[in-house]
Amino acid sequence: MAEALERAQQLVELWDEELRRELPATPIFDAHVHLGHDIDGMTGVYEDLERIQERYGIAHAFMFCLDEPDRHPAFRAGNDRTLEYAQRSGGRLIPFVRLDLTEQPIEEAERCLGRGARGIKLHPRAQRFLLNDERLAPVFALAAERNVPILIHGGRGLPAIADDLSHLVDRYPDAQLIIAHAGIADLAALAERLAGKPGVFWDTSVWSPVDLLDFYRYVSAEQILWASDYPYGQQPASLLIGIRTARLAGFDEAALEKMLWGNAKRIAESEPPLEPTKPMGSDTFSQPMQLARIHQYLSMATPLLWTRQPDTIGVLGLALNACHERNGREREVDQIRELLETARELWRSLPEEEEPDRITAARATFRLIHLADIVAVTSGA
């Protein structure tokens, strides 16, 4: 396994170079990062995030704590660490206060905003509330009064949220809102109700490039914030998926600058949002059948890895066999094959016990598969 891990790291470094060739000449602002320890075992480490941001030219980030083991009462301990990290960063990390609606949310928000927090984080799935909860009203009212954004989880594990969220936006039009994870929980309905409204934004932190390609056809460049979701999202994949899908959707350099930097910087500096323009994405997506097959098999691999299962179906073998075809996209297919050969070796060697070595190898396996899937979907970019 050690040899495969070393090869995985070499491949990631090769993709670092590929990413650098594709990065536009603009600063980068990450709209969604975590530091701390989540109850699911994920950890965001300050020094690791600092190294990543320096390596990839990420100048600023909106930052908040995870669903911490010591989250009671009121996320107070995690929020204090968030404020300390922000101070340590010298302005690079912009702190958001995380709230639990059951534990003095307004008091905790006011405490942290008074100490330098510049946004609010809400997570309805983790903290188990619905968006028709009346306890949200004073939170939105406070955000409007203090002119700070609310970032709310909009990804997996939620019911339909568009109706309730749009009611809150209509009720508190001065409260800026960031819907995380491209709002995939209720993408089309959220876009129908909120796209085109200045002050409502979406971040791009999803793992599926197809989700982003669908998302771009609904939402204008002025409402999109690039985000990694560190430590869940890792580089170079998080930047690569955002840039390649945006270019495939028709973003020019000016639109990329808004997504990667300008929109989030305006929020951070309390500037009024830009007026949304027409979305750029397409209603259709076309790719070579060979790459469509590879994407299908890699989509099957992801939940197996996430649920800590072996590849008993043999989906990586099917994806690798599809790479044998030579149908005009040889460079991309060879890149995919190289990533998947190492990923298969790592997956086969995962220890059965839940131990640090297994976690490291499993995450490396996912990183390789994710990069391969991004290449398969965005080969036309």
KAQUICOR-V740312 format. One record per run of one state. SS is the DSSP state (h for helix, s for strand, l for the rest). FROM is the first residue (numbers start at 1). TO is the last residue. If there is no record, write none. Layout:
ss=[SS SS]
from=[FROM FROM]
to=[TO TO]
This chain:
ss=[l h l s l s l h l s l h l s l s l h l s l h l h l s l h l s h l s l h l h s l s l h l h l h l h l h l h l]
from=[1 2 23 28 38 43 45 46 57 58 66 76 90 93 96 97 99 105 115 119 123 124 128 135 147 149 153 162 172 177 180 195 200 204 209 217 221 224 226 230 231 237 249 253 269 289 307 315 323 330 349 356 378]
to=[1 22 27 37 42 44 45 56 57 65 75 89 92 95 96 98 104 114 118 122 123 127 134 146 148 152 161 171 176 179 194 199 203 208 216 220 223 225 229 230 236 248 252 268 288 306 314 322 329 348 355 377 381]
